[in-house]
């Protein structure tokens, strides 16, 4: 048994050649990395993908494949697309809140007297807080 | 005698399309590109295994997300969907900071406008109105927003090169 085999060749139970495409990215001390990627993508698909990339980009490619494989293993239905959906919803909510806040700033800046007189007239009016908040909806 | 046409998967794989073909409901023959791209990225046997491990009612969603990921990987072979996640997390961070700044600005405007008002008699003040006059509460809120605005988000993936990738979402 060759102790110098990369994690991929160990898992695939084959000889690890000197020019093995996997060995720079799948060191033997982290077998889980290859196991996850192989489970989702398959060794031959990963090899084809890496061969199509220049060598200085392959580490980043393997890192992103590993991350996506982990997401898919944790969520077999949506994978990382579930997180993308969540982020898009978060962005939508934040943009809406920002627009409302900016609208309120613009209103208060342009109509300080309207805000002031309404506050004066409505101190003691229990329905005022509802009315004021409706200005900014 | 007339059989239904094979699904896109069996056409590509050049095999007989069985009645219980696991791919047939999700890869119709009129959209060959859909299976082709999923096969290129994940491989037919991996997709088949993944679908077999899921209840039937979840398989359509799983196929949609696999197609999405495969398309992202075709467009960006280095970062795939992870590049998009990085970009979106960065957008979330920026929007949170903008919102914090805007909310701080609004509080300042409210304080300025409310400090110009004459103080009403104590009997006229209702419980709901006390918050408008509580300057110390507003100062606490402002410092909270300023602390938030100056701190960096912990959501962003710590990979600066990922932020240079062309966005899939513009």
Interface residues (C-beta under 8 A of the other chain):
Chain A: X39 X40 X41 X42 X44 X45 X49 X52 X53 X57 X60 X61 X63 X64 X65 X67 X68 X72 X76 X77 X78 X79 X80 X81 X82 X83 X84 X87 X88 X90 X91 X94 X95 X97 X98 X101 X102 X104 X105 X108 X109 X112 X115 X116 X119 X120 X123 X124 X125 X126 X128 X129
Chain B: X40 X41 X42 X43 X45 X46 X50 X53 X54 X58 X61 X62 X65 X66 X68 X69 X73 X77 X78 X79 X80 X81 X82 X83 X84 X85 X88 X89 X91 X92 X95 X96 X98 X99 X102 X103 X105 X106 X109 X110 X113 X114 X116 X117 X118 X120 X124 X125 X126 X128 X129 X132 X159 X161 X162 X169
